[in-house]
């Protein structure tokens, strides 16, 4: 079943519906969010290899997850394994 998009009295289907959805406010937000994730995660050490193996597949899955969850890379947890917050005692 092809995708359908209704805007006012017009109905779009197929490729036209995809293009129309991209130019809605929500579609633009999602497109920009994914583009930022791609450009934020494509520095040379982060781009997976093109080898055909289970390890390469795992790396690509991690890469796509990092594209979707890129805002979490700015989070700095106050608790880590090797460090306690300043002023506290272990």
C-alpha positions as CSV (number, residue, x, y, z in Angstrom):
1,X,0.0,0.0,0.0
2,X,1.6,3.3,-1.1
3,X,1.8,6.1,1.4
4,X,-0.9,8.8,1.1
5,X,-0.8,12.4,2.3
6,X,-3.9,14.7,2.4
7,X,-3.4,18.4,2.4
8,X,-6.6,20.4,2.3
9,X,-8.5,19.1,-0.7
10,X,-5.5,17.5,-2.4
11,X,-4.4,14.0,-1.9
12,X,-0.8,13.0,-2.7
13,X,0.4,9.4,-3.1
14,X,3.7,7.6,-3.7
15,X,6.8,9.7,-4.2
16,X,4.8,13.0,-4.3
17,X,3.5,12.2,-0.7
18,X,7.1,11.6,0.6
19,X,8.3,14.9,-0.9
20,X,5.2,16.7,0.5
21,X,5.8,15.2,4.0
22,X,9.4,16.3,4.0
23,X,8.4,19.9,3.5
24,X,6.1,20.0,6.5
25,X,7.4,21.5,9.7
26,X,7.8,18.0,11.3
27,X,9.4,16.6,8.1
28,X,11.9,19.5,8.0
29,X,12.8,19.0,11.7
30,X,13.3,15.2,11.2
31,X,15.4,15.8,8.0
32,X,17.6,18.4,9.8
33,X,18.0,16.2,12.8
34,X,19.2,13.3,10.7
35,X,21.5,15.5,8.7
36,X,23.1,16.9,11.8
37,X,23.5,13.4,13.1
38,X,25.2,12.2,9.9
39,X,27.6,15.1,9.7
40,X,28.3,15.0,13.5
41,X,29.2,11.3,13.3
42,X,31.1,11.0,10.0
43,X,34.5,12.1,11.3
44,X,37.1,9.6,9.9
45,X,37.5,7.6,13.1
46,X,33.7,7.2,13.5
47,X,32.8,6.0,10.0
48,X,32.6,2.1,9.9
49,X,34.6,0.0,7.4
50,X,33.1,-1.4,4.3
51,X,34.1,-5.0,5.0
52,X,31.5,-7.8,4.8
53,X,31.6,-9.4,8.2
54,X,29.5,-9.6,11.4
55,X,31.8,-7.1,13.1
56,X,31.3,-4.6,10.2
57,X,27.5,-5.1,10.4
58,X,27.7,-4.4,14.1
59,X,29.7,-1.2,13.5
60,X,27.1,0.0,11.0
61,X,24.2,-0.7,13.4
62,X,26.1,1.3,16.0
63,X,26.7,4.1,13.5
64,X,23.0,4.4,12.6
65,X,22.0,4.3,16.3
66,X,24.6,7.1,17.0
67,X,23.0,9.2,14.1
68,X,19.6,8.9,15.8
69,X,20.8,9.5,19.3
70,X,23.5,12.2,18.6
71,X,22.2,14.7,21.2
72,X,23.1,12.2,24.0
73,X,26.8,12.8,23.1
74,X,26.6,16.2,24.8
75,X,25.6,14.6,28.1
76,X,28.3,14.5,30.8
77,X,27.2,12.3,33.7
78,X,28.3,13.5,37.1
79,X,29.0,9.9,38.1
80,X,31.5,7.7,36.2
81,X,33.4,4.6,37.1
82,X,36.7,6.4,37.7
83,X,35.5,9.7,39.1
84,X,33.3,11.1,41.8
85,X,31.8,14.6,41.7
86,X,33.9,17.4,43.2
87,X,33.5,17.7,47.0
88,X,32.1,14.3,47.6
89,X,33.7,11.3,49.3
90,X,33.6,7.8,48.0
